[in-house]
Amino acid sequence: MSSTFDHRPFRDVDEMDYTMIALWNGRVRDEDDVYIIGDFANRNGRADEWYLRQLKGRKHLIIGNHDRKMLDNPRALACLAEPPEKAGRYY
């Protein structure tokens, strides 16, 4: 990753992660259904469940082309409200 962080308004990835989690949780309630439209936490330095456990809402994943790591992680899948779906079929 470039040291300029591609002109994003964050000092580093940690600041960006914590800011995005706070913004999500400021808008989403625990009882809300949230549909993640693929490529969740792509190319991240942390395990997917680290993010998912902190985010409010009942999370549903529509599988993207970069979700293989998450699909192979039972701890991350346990954070979802239901098994992931791909093109109308369960994975």
Secondary structure, DSSP 8 states (H G I E B T S, - for coil): --TTGGG-SSSSHHHHHHHHHHHHHHH--TT-EEEEES-TTTT-SS-HHHHHHHS-SEEEEE--TT-HHHHT-HHHHTTSSS--EETTEE-
